[in-house]
Amino acid sequence: MIDIGLSKLALIGVVALVVIGPERLPKVARMAGTLFGRAQRYINDVKSEVSREIELDELRKMQKDVEQAASDVSGSIHKSVSDTEASINDAWNGGDDSSTSDSASAGADSWKRTPNADLLSIKAKAFRRKKLARTSAVPSWYKHQSGRKTRVISASARVAKYRPITASKSAGFF
């Protein structure tokens, strides 16, 4: 910036007072201050606009990098899934590629008709029933108490029913 000291400002003020005159000097000083303020605001606006453009360019570059990385990851995932699917299909078909989808579906239908499939479905239903019995919300002590549900009482009523009678209960809490 321009190095203007106090002595140089005083010299400029004296020259302006002589050239412009004392009656018009305040108006000229106000106008110069206004113009100087406008120039500073304009310069600050330009600086902020340039910095915003630079940040926007950086963000666009980062967005492109992230999109490229995402597409690379997506491509590698799709490739690995297709490779795995192909190996599973090869293992399912027994290694020979001559079988068609019709024969594969016919083989799946014939498996469902075997007696082992009926046995498996019965075992699956029994397993679900046992799992439901294990994860049920009814407590096991209640199930074993009478063998079947007769009526359900609340927790506070159950505590009151099975709590032993003590001397403090009859004395009160005074």
MARTOR-241392 format. One record per residue (C-alpha): residue in three letters; x, y, z; residue number from 1. Coordinates in Angstrom, 3 decimals, always signed. Layout:
+------+----------+----------+----------+-----+
! code !       px !       py !       pz ! pos !
+------+----------+----------+----------+-----+
!  ala !        X !        Y !        Z ! NUM !
...
+------+----------+----------+----------+-----+
This chain:
+------+----------+----------+----------+-----+
! code !       px !       py !       pz ! pos !
+------+----------+----------+----------+-----+
!  met !   +0.000 !   +0.000 !   +0.000 !   1 !
!  ile !   +1.059 !   +3.648 !   -0.292 !   2 !
!  asp !   +3.048 !   +4.836 !   +2.696 !   3 !
!  ile !   +1.347 !   +8.055 !   +3.776 !   4 !
!  gly !   +2.437 !   +9.485 !   +7.078 !   5 !
!  leu !   +0.963 !  +12.279 !   +9.197 !   6 !
!  ser !   +3.239 !  +14.911 !   +7.686 !   7 !
!  lys !   +2.208 !  +14.001 !   +4.123 !   8 !
!  leu !   -1.498 !  +14.103 !   +5.058 !   9 !
!  ala !   -1.034 !  +17.556 !   +6.605 !  10 !
!  leu !   +0.716 !  +18.783 !   +3.465 !  11 !
!  ile !   -2.116 !  +17.444 !   +1.250 !  12 !
!  gly !   -4.699 !  +19.146 !   +3.543 !  13 !
!  val !   -2.923 !  +22.523 !   +3.326 !  14 !
!  val !   -2.648 !  +22.325 !   -0.492 !  15 !
!  ala !   -6.361 !  +21.359 !   -0.736 !  16 !
!  leu !   -7.322 !  +24.254 !   +1.560 !  17 !
!  val !   -5.414 !  +26.694 !   -0.603 !  18 !
!  val !   -6.613 !  +25.321 !   -3.946 !  19 !
!  ile !  -10.269 !  +24.520 !   -3.133 !  20 !
!  gly !  -10.941 !  +27.117 !   -0.483 !  21 !
!  pro !  -12.320 !  +26.875 !   +3.032 !  22 !
!  glu !  -16.027 !  +27.024 !   +2.086 !  23 !
!  arg !  -15.984 !  +24.090 !   -0.400 !  24 !
!  leu !  -13.418 !  +21.888 !   +1.414 !  25 !
!  pro !  -15.930 !  +20.054 !   +3.702 !  26 !
!  lys !  -18.158 !  +19.115 !   +0.726 !  27 !
!  val !  -15.156 !  +17.860 !   -1.286 !  28 !
!  ala !  -13.844 !  +15.909 !   +1.735 !  29 !
!  arg !  -17.262 !  +14.230 !   +2.224 !  30 !
!  met !  -17.468 !  +13.377 !   -1.472 !  31 !
!  ala !  -13.906 !  +11.981 !   -1.449 !  32 !
!  gly !  -14.703 !   +9.878 !   +1.640 !  33 !
!  thr !  -17.882 !   +8.561 !   +0.012 !  34 !
!  leu !  -16.039 !   +7.662 !   -3.190 !  35 !
!  phe !  -13.238 !   +6.033 !   -1.186 !  36 !
!  gly !  -15.805 !   +3.948 !   +0.775 !  37 !
!  arg !  -17.536 !   +2.851 !   -2.432 !  38 !
!  ala !  -14.197 !   +1.839 !   -3.919 !  39 !
!  gln !  -13.348 !   -0.213 !   -0.815 !  40 !
!  arg !  -16.762 !   -1.946 !   -0.866 !  41 !
!  tyr !  -16.351 !   -2.719 !   -4.575 !  42 !
!  ile !  -12.884 !   -4.171 !   -4.013 !  43 !
!  asn !  -14.160 !   -6.285 !   -1.084 !  44 !
!  asp !  -17.072 !   -7.544 !   -3.206 !  45 !
!  val !  -14.693 !   -8.521 !   -5.996 !  46 !
!  lys !  -12.408 !  -10.308 !   -3.513 !  47 !
!  ser !  -15.298 !  -12.236 !   -1.975 !  48 !
!  glu !  -16.632 !  -13.179 !   -5.415 !  49 !
!  val !  -13.214 !  -14.480 !   -6.473 !  50 !
!  ser !  -12.848 !  -16.496 !   -3.244 !  51 !
!  arg !  -16.353 !  -17.964 !   -3.710 !  52 !
!  glu !  -15.481 !  -18.999 !   -7.273 !  53 !
!  ile !  -12.260 !  -20.617 !   -6.077 !  54 !
!  glu !  -14.147 !  -22.526 !   -3.351 !  55 !
!  leu !  -16.807 !  -23.537 !   -5.850 !  56 !
!  asp !  -14.160 !  -24.870 !   -8.242 !  57 !
!  glu !  -12.575 !  -26.840 !   -5.392 !  58 !
!  leu !  -15.973 !  -28.269 !   -4.421 !  59 !
!  arg !  -16.681 !  -29.277 !   -8.013 !  60 !
!  lys !  -13.309 !  -31.005 !   -8.190 !  61 !
!  met !  -13.998 !  -32.816 !   -4.922 !  62 !
!  gln !  -17.447 !  -33.835 !   -6.191 !  63 !
!  lys !  -15.929 !  -35.284 !   -9.366 !  64 !
!  asp !  -13.355 !  -37.194 !   -7.303 !  65 !
!  val !  -16.034 !  -38.611 !   -5.005 !  66 !
!  glu !  -18.276 !  -39.579 !   -7.924 !  67 !
!  gln !  -15.366 !  -41.290 !   -9.645 !  68 !
!  ala !  -14.457 !  -43.173 !   -6.464 !  69 !
!  ala !  -18.096 !  -44.197 !   -5.976 !  70 !
!  ser !  -18.352 !  -45.452 !   -9.550 !  71 !
!  asp !  -15.097 !  -47.411 !   -9.108 !  72 !
!  val !  -16.409 !  -49.015 !   -5.913 !  73 !
!  ser !  -19.762 !  -49.746 !   -7.548 !  74 !
!  gly !  -18.046 !  -51.327 !  -10.536 !  75 !
!  ser !  -15.851 !  -53.513 !   -8.347 !  76 !
!  ile !  -18.869 !  -54.598 !   -6.292 !  77 !
!  his !  -20.867 !  -55.455 !   -9.416 !  78 !
!  lys !  -17.895 !  -57.379 !  -10.798 !  79 !
!  ser !  -17.407 !  -59.381 !   -7.606 !  80 !
!  val !  -21.148 !  -60.098 !   -7.360 !  81 !
!  ser !  -21.266 !  -61.298 !  -10.960 !  82 !
!  asp !  -18.157 !  -63.467 !  -10.420 !  83 !
!  thr !  -19.666 !  -64.967 !   -7.274 !  84 !
!  glu !  -22.991 !  -65.512 !   -9.016 !  85 !
!  ala !  -21.249 !  -67.259 !  -11.900 !  86 !
!  ser !  -19.309 !  -69.541 !   -9.547 !  87 !
!  ile !  -22.497 !  -70.376 !   -7.614 !  88 !
!  asn !  -24.328 !  -71.142 !  -10.847 !  89 !
!  asp !  -21.436 !  -73.393 !  -11.939 !  90 !
!  ala !  -21.507 !  -75.211 !   -8.611 !  91 !
!  trp !  -25.303 !  -75.523 !   -8.718 !  92 !
!  asn !  -25.305 !  -76.939 !  -12.223 !  93 !
!  gly !  -22.606 !  -79.443 !  -11.355 !  94 !
!  gly !  -19.940 !  -77.842 !  -13.446 !  95 !
!  asp !  -21.418 !  -78.529 !  -16.908 !  96 !
!  asp !  -22.779 !  -75.581 !  -18.811 !  97 !
!  ser !  -24.973 !  -77.754 !  -21.110 !  98 !
!  ser !  -27.947 !  -77.735 !  -18.706 !  99 !
!  thr !  -30.675 !  -75.230 !  -19.387 ! 100 !
!  ser !  -32.831 !  -73.224 !  -17.046 ! 101 !
!  asp !  -35.808 !  -75.510 !  -17.821 ! 102 !
!  ser !  -33.978 !  -78.574 !  -16.564 ! 103 !
!  ala !  -32.812 !  -76.694 !  -13.485 ! 104 !
!  ser !  -36.367 !  -75.627 !  -12.644 ! 105 !
!  ala !  -37.646 !  -79.143 !  -13.287 ! 106 !
!  gly !  -35.018 !  -80.513 !  -10.910 ! 107 !
!  ala !  -36.084 !  -78.012 !   -8.253 ! 108 !
!  asp !  -39.742 !  -79.032 !   -8.655 ! 109 !
!  ser !  -38.896 !  -82.732 !   -8.380 ! 110 !
!  trp !  -37.001 !  -82.066 !   -5.120 ! 111 !
!  lys !  -40.110 !  -80.490 !   -3.611 ! 112 !
!  arg !  -42.156 !  -83.613 !   -4.300 ! 113 !
!  thr !  -39.886 !  -86.013 !   -2.410 ! 114 !
!  pro !  -40.864 !  -87.402 !   +1.014 ! 115 !
!  asn !  -37.788 !  -85.733 !   +2.498 ! 116 !
!  ala !  -39.281 !  -82.349 !   +1.617 ! 117 !
!  asp !  -42.395 !  -83.156 !   +3.645 ! 118 !
!  leu !  -40.223 !  -84.216 !   +6.558 ! 119 !
!  leu !  -38.212 !  -80.998 !   +6.258 ! 120 !
!  ser !  -41.326 !  -78.826 !   +6.251 ! 121 !
!  ile !  -42.631 !  -80.622 !   +9.362 ! 122 !
!  lys !  -39.287 !  -80.109 !  +11.114 ! 123 !
!  ala !  -39.280 !  -76.430 !  +10.125 ! 124 !
!  lys !  -42.752 !  -75.925 !  +11.595 ! 125 !
!  ala !  -41.742 !  -77.683 !  +14.809 ! 126 !
!  phe !  -38.616 !  -75.551 !  +15.033 ! 127 !
!  arg !  -40.652 !  -72.365 !  +14.631 ! 128 !
!  arg !  -43.103 !  -73.529 !  +17.299 ! 129 !
!  lys !  -40.256 !  -74.312 !  +19.742 ! 130 !
!  lys !  -38.565 !  -70.988 !  +19.011 ! 131 !
!  leu !  -41.827 !  -69.161 !  +19.648 ! 132 !
!  ala !  -42.193 !  -71.000 !  +22.942 ! 133 !
!  arg !  -38.655 !  -69.993 !  +23.974 ! 134 !
!  thr !  -39.021 !  -66.336 !  +23.000 ! 135 !
!  ser !  -42.554 !  -65.863 !  +24.256 ! 136 !
!  ala !  -43.333 !  -63.007 !  +26.620 ! 137 !
!  val !  -45.000 !  -65.317 !  +29.159 ! 138 !
!  pro !  -42.528 !  -66.215 !  +31.937 ! 139 !
!  ser !  -41.566 !  -69.864 !  +32.291 ! 140 !
!  trp !  -42.395 !  -69.959 !  +36.020 ! 141 !
!  tyr !  -45.987 !  -69.068 !  +35.118 ! 142 !
!  lys !  -46.130 !  -71.728 !  +32.407 ! 143 !
!  his !  -44.900 !  -74.437 !  +34.791 ! 144 !
!  gln !  -47.047 !  -73.318 !  +37.720 ! 145 !
!  ser !  -50.325 !  -74.734 !  +36.515 ! 146 !
!  gly !  -49.567 !  -76.111 !  +33.111 ! 147 !
!  arg !  -51.933 !  -73.685 !  +31.408 ! 148 !
!  lys !  -53.023 !  -70.098 !  +31.819 ! 149 !
!  thr !  -55.932 !  -69.539 !  +34.140 ! 150 !
!  arg !  -55.745 !  -65.806 !  +34.666 ! 151 !
!  val !  -53.120 !  -63.097 !  +34.508 ! 152 !
!  ile !  -52.419 !  -60.784 !  +37.435 ! 153 !
!  ser !  -50.375 !  -57.636 !  +37.431 ! 154 !
!  ala !  -46.832 !  -57.481 !  +38.771 ! 155 !
!  ser !  -47.784 !  -55.437 !  +41.829 ! 156 !
!  ala !  -50.618 !  -57.843 !  +42.676 ! 157 !
!  arg !  -48.216 !  -60.788 !  +42.303 ! 158 !
!  val !  -45.693 !  -59.134 !  +44.663 ! 159 !
!  ala !  -48.415 !  -58.413 !  +47.194 ! 160 !
!  lys !  -49.679 !  -62.003 !  +46.977 ! 161 !
!  tyr !  -46.294 !  -63.677 !  +47.500 ! 162 !
!  arg !  -44.654 !  -61.179 !  +49.927 ! 163 !
!  pro !  -44.157 !  -62.566 !  +53.427 ! 164 !
!  ile !  -46.009 !  -60.765 !  +56.225 ! 165 !
!  thr !  -43.637 !  -58.827 !  +58.485 ! 166 !
!  ala !  -44.015 !  -56.727 !  +61.616 ! 167 !
!  ser !  -43.147 !  -53.517 !  +59.749 ! 168 !
!  lys !  -46.260 !  -53.882 !  +57.605 ! 169 !
!  ser !  -48.614 !  -53.687 !  +60.576 ! 170 !
!  ala !  -46.619 !  -50.924 !  +62.327 ! 171 !
!  gly !  -46.912 !  -48.409 !  +59.469 ! 172 !
!  phe !  -44.425 !  -45.879 !  +58.198 ! 173 !
!  phe !  -44.795 !  -43.070 !  +60.766 ! 174 !
+------+----------+----------+----------+-----+
